[in-house]
Every structure is written in structure tokens, then in C-alpha cells.
Amino acid sequence: MSEGSERVFGDLLGFIERELDFESGFYNEAYLDRRINARMRRTDADDYRSYLRLLERDADEQAALLDSLSINVTGFFRNPEAWESLREVLRDLTDGRGRTRVWSAPCADGREPYSIAMLALDDGEIDARRLEVHGTDINADILTSARRGRYEATQTTDIEAELEPLSDYERYVDREGETFTVTDRVKDLVTFERHDLIRGADKRDFDLVCCRNLLIYIDADYKVPIFETITGSLTDAGYLMIGMTETLPSEFRDRYEPVAKKHRIYRRT
């Protein structure tokens, strides 16, 4: 990137922060550049300056860019082998009295929190009656989609294949052609809320936090604040699950012990 391009790119990020209330400084610059360039190609913008001018006058493009910048890559039962380890955690947590509270952050279009609820309903050793699943994301529009719980199979998204870990997915999802809608039985276990995991306040008394595949996009300097929020939101012996390619920051390795290290599940010590 030339010096002139770097300067205009900085102006573009400044506009995004001021006008879209998106804290670009928390994210890897390479990630931001990829997402912005994708929107530039869609709008036939020749360079950063012309795209900035478009953003300044087009509210619809502002919304489209914000949606693109939000991390919403997801799927039902993503990395299925890891869910077998999570199954054991949910069995342990619901084997007792009181409520079991799970936080999925960021939850994107809702498929992760719904997967947790469906796994609980599908497993006779997990007491789903005691389970509360809370999904949060920074993107209000994608949360609206999550609450609908309706998903379309496409050439690149095979919903039926995603649901294979369930013994009989039709107990939890209604299918009409290539449209899959989560049933009310599943939705009743899940709530959604807008929350910024980076700048937002801690939650309280969660038994399990699933924060998967966010950290790979976050600048190293901001991973510690995220883990402060997560750790402060867990019960004293709560569980944490991160993405398969992610690691705990060194500052937190003595605050967690591995439960299923291969699948990145830890317990707060």
C-alpha cells in the first residue's frame, strides 16, 4: 500500500469509527482491508478515496459495510468433533440443582446458541429444563435474523449436513424445501441481546462462555480486555470454549486449566 493509499485508508477507518460507531482499532488491519475491499468490488469503487465518498453519501452502503465488518461466519455445530467434548461439559453442568447459564459471544446469526440448545434437548443425559442460553452480538440486524431462526441452504451452505450431529434434526428444525426454521421448543431456551464484547460491561454468573473464532480477527493488544470481560462473567469454576485454532493469552494461562485441550475447552481456576 502506497503512502497516499495508507493516508486515505486511515481517513476511511476514521469515518467508520465516527459515523458507524465501529471501533476499527480493535481488529487486525489485514482483516479490515479484506472486508472493505470486498465492498469496494461490489460497488465498483476504484480506490479508497472514491469508496469513502460513496460512504459519506450512501446510508445503505454504510449499513452494508457495517454488516460486512461484523464477524458473522458461523454454522450449526461448527467443528462437530469439538461438540462431543462440549456435550460432556453440559452433562456435568446440568447434573445438579439450579440453572445452568451459557453465553455465546459473538453469536452471529444464532446458529451456535441454537446448536447448544438442540444438543441439550437431544441428549438424554443433559437436563435441558435447567438450561438458559444467551446469545450476544454487536450487529443489531444479524440479531434480528437470529431471533427469526430461519436459515436457507445454498450452494455453499448445506444446512442438513450441519445438523448431522443430532439424532433426528426434524425434532428441532422445520424444513420447507431449502428453508430450515428452528422450532419454538428450541427458541424457548435461547435469548438474544446486543452487546459489544470488546467495549461492553461484564456479564455475571455464567457457567459456560463460548467465544469461538473471534480472537483470530482481533489485534493482539485487545485480546486481554476481551478475556477480562469473559473471566469476570464466569462463575468461579465456569467453563470457557474458544476456537479450534485459538489460544489463551499468556496473561490468562494460570487462570484456566484445560478440560479438553484439543478442542479448546478450559475451566476457570
C-alpha positions in Angstrom: 0.0 0.0 0.0 1.5 3.4 -1.0 1.9 6.2 1.4 -1.0 8.1 -0.2 -3.2 5.0 0.0 -2.3 4.4 3.6 -3.3 8.0 4.4 -6.7 7.7 2.7 -7.2 4.3 4.3 -6.7 5.9 7.6 -9.3 8.6 6.7 -11.7 5.8 5.8 -11.2 4.0 9.1 -11.7 7.3 10.9 -15.0 7.8 9.2 -16.1 4.2 10.1 -15.3 4.9 13.7 -17.0 8.3 13.9 -20.1 7.6 11.8 -20.7 3.9 12.1 -19.6 3.5 15.8 -17.3 0.6 14.9 -14.0 0.5 16.8 -11.7 -0.5 13.9 -8.6 -0.2 16.1 -9.5 -3.5 17.9 -9.2 -5.5 14.7 -6.3 -6.7 12.5 -5.7 -4.3 9.7 -5.5 -7.1 7.2 -8.9 -8.3 8.2 -10.4 -4.8 7.8 -8.7 -4.3 4.5 -10.2 -7.6 3.1 -13.7 -6.7 4.2 -13.5 -3.1 2.9 -12.1 -4.3 -0.5 -14.9 -6.8 -0.8 -17.4 -3.9 -0.5 -15.3 -1.8 -2.9 -15.6 -4.6 -5.6 -19.3 -4.9 -5.0 -19.8 -1.1 -5.5 -17.3 -0.7 -8.3 -15.2 1.8 -6.3 -11.8 2.3 -7.9 -9.9 3.2 -4.7 -10.3 4.0 -1.0 -11.0 7.7 -1.7 -13.9 7.0 -4.1 -15.3 4.4 -1.7 -15.1 7.0 1.2 -17.0 9.5 -0.9 -19.6 6.8 -1.5 -19.9 6.0 2.2 -20.3 9.7 3.1 -23.5 10.0 0.9 -25.0 6.5 1.0 -26.6 5.3 4.2 -27.4 1.9 2.6 -23.7 1.3 1.9 -22.8 2.3 5.4 -25.2 -0.4 6.7 -23.8 -3.0 4.2 -20.2 -2.2 5.2 -21.0 -2.5 8.9 -22.6 -5.9 8.3 -19.5 -7.0 6.4 -17.2 -5.8 9.1 -19.2 -7.7 11.8 -17.8 -11.2 12.2 -20.7 -13.5 11.2 -19.0 -16.6 9.8 -20.9 -19.4 11.6 -22.7 -22.7 11.2 -24.7 -25.2 13.2 -22.3 -27.5 15.2 -19.2 -25.9 13.6 -16.3 -28.3 14.2 -18.5 -31.2 15.1 -15.8 -33.2 17.0 -15.5 -30.3 19.5 -19.2 -30.6 20.3 -18.7 -34.1 21.7 -16.4 -32.5 24.3 -18.9 -29.8 24.9 -21.6 -32.4 25.4 -19.7 -33.7 28.4 -19.4 -30.2 29.8 -23.2 -29.7 29.5 -23.9 -33.0 31.2 -21.7 -32.0 34.1 -23.2 -28.6 34.4 -26.8 -29.7 34.4 -26.2 -32.6 36.8 -27.4 -30.8 39.9 -29.7 -28.1 41.2 -30.3 -24.6 39.9 -30.0 -23.1 36.5 -27.1 -23.6 34.0 -26.4 -20.4 32.1 -24.4 -20.4 28.8 -23.2 -17.3 26.9 -22.4 -17.4 23.2 -20.4 -14.4 22.1 -20.4 -13.3 19.4 -23.4 -15.4 18.3 -23.7 -14.0 14.7 -26.9 -15.4 13.1 -27.8 -17.6 16.1 -26.7 -20.9 14.9 -24.2 -21.5 17.8 -26.7 -20.8 20.6 -29.4 -22.8 18.9 -26.9 -25.7 18.4 -26.3 -25.6 22.2 -30.0 -25.7 22.9 -30.6 -28.5 20.4 -27.7 -30.6 21.7 -29.2 -30.3 25.2 -32.6 -31.4 24.0 -31.2 -34.2 22.0 -29.1 -35.7 24.8 -30.9 -37.7 27.5 -28.1 -37.0 30.0 -28.3 -33.2 29.7 -31.2 -31.7 31.6 -32.4 -29.1 29.1 -35.1 -27.9 31.6 -32.3 -26.3 33.6 -30.5 -24.6 30.7 -30.5 -20.9 29.7 -28.6 -19.9 26.5 -27.8 -16.3 25.9 -26.5 -15.1 22.6 -25.0 -11.6 22.1 -23.6 -9.8 19.1 -22.6 -6.2 18.2 -24.7 -6.3 15.0 -28.4 -5.5 15.6 -29.5 -6.6 12.2 -28.0 -10.0 12.5 -29.6 -10.4 15.9 -33.0 -9.8 14.2 -32.2 -12.6 11.8 -31.1 -14.8 14.7 -34.4 -14.3 16.6 -36.3 -15.4 13.5 -34.2 -18.6 13.4 -34.7 -19.2 9.7 -31.9 -20.3 7.5 -31.5 -21.0 3.8 -29.4 -23.8 2.3 -27.3 -22.6 -0.6 -24.6 -23.9 -2.9 -22.1 -23.1 -0.2 -24.2 -23.8 2.9 -25.6 -27.3 3.4 -27.9 -26.9 6.5 -28.9 -30.5 6.6 -25.2 -31.6 6.7 -24.6 -29.1 9.5 -27.3 -30.7 11.6 -25.9 -34.2 11.3 -24.7 -34.4 14.9 -28.3 -34.6 16.0 -30.1 -38.0 16.2 -33.1 -36.6 14.3 -32.9 -32.9 13.4 -36.5 -32.8 12.3 -37.5 -32.8 16.0 -35.9 -29.3 16.4 -36.0 -27.8 12.9 -38.9 -27.5 10.5 -37.9 -27.8 6.8 -39.7 -26.5 3.8 -37.6 -27.1 0.7 -34.3 -25.5 1.4 -35.6 -23.3 4.2 -34.9 -24.5 7.8 -36.6 -22.9 10.7 -35.8 -23.6 14.4 -38.8 -24.7 16.3 -40.3 -22.9 19.3 -39.1 -25.7 21.6 -35.5 -24.7 20.8 -36.1 -20.9 20.7 -37.6 -21.1 24.2 -34.2 -21.9 25.6 -32.4 -19.0 23.9 -32.4 -15.2 24.3 -30.5 -12.6 22.3 -29.1 -9.2 23.2 -26.9 -6.6 21.6 -23.6 -6.4 23.3 -20.0 -5.3 22.4 -17.7 -7.9 23.8 -14.7 -5.6 23.4 -16.1 -2.4 25.0 -19.2 -3.7 26.8 -19.5 -4.5 30.5 -19.0 -7.9 32.1 -21.9 -10.2 32.4 -22.5 -12.2 35.6 -22.6 -15.8 36.8 -22.3 -17.7 33.5 -21.4 -21.4 33.8 -20.0 -21.6 30.3 -18.9 -19.0 27.8 -18.4 -19.9 24.1 -16.2 -17.4 22.4 -15.2 -19.1 19.3 -13.4 -17.8 16.2 -13.4 -14.1 17.2 -9.8 -13.8 18.6 -8.3 -14.7 15.2 -9.5 -11.3 13.9 -8.6 -9.2 16.9 -5.4 -7.2 17.3 -3.2 -8.8 20.0 -3.4 -5.7 22.2 -7.1 -6.1 22.7 -7.3 -9.8 23.4 -6.6 -9.2 27.1 -9.6 -6.8 27.6 -11.8 -9.5 26.0 -10.6 -12.1 28.4 -11.0 -9.8 31.3 -14.7 -9.5 30.3 -15.1 -13.2 29.8 -13.4 -14.2 33.0 -15.3 -11.6 35.0 -18.5 -13.1 33.5 -17.9 -16.7 34.6 -18.7 -18.4 37.8 -15.6 -19.4 39.9 -15.4 -22.8 38.3 -17.0 -21.9 35.0 -16.0 -23.3 31.6 -14.6 -21.4 28.6 -14.6 -22.7 25.0 -12.6 -20.9 22.3 -12.0 -21.6 18.6 -10.0 -24.7 17.5 -7.1 -22.5 16.1 -7.1 -20.0 19.0 -5.0 -19.9 22.2 -5.4 -18.3 25.6 -3.4 -15.1 26.1 -0.3 -15.8 28.2 -1.7 -13.5 30.9 -4.6 -15.9 31.5 -3.0 -19.3 31.2 -2.7 -19.6 35.0 -6.3 -18.7 35.5 -7.7 -21.6 33.5 -7.0 -25.4 33.4 -7.6 -27.4 30.2 -10.6 -29.8 30.2 -10.4 -30.8 26.6 -7.3 -29.1 25.3 -7.5 -30.4 21.7 -11.0 -28.8 21.5 -10.0 -25.6 23.4 -12.2 -26.1 26.4 -11.0 -24.8 29.7 -12.2 -24.4 33.3 -11.6 -21.3 35.4 -9.4 -22.0 38.4 
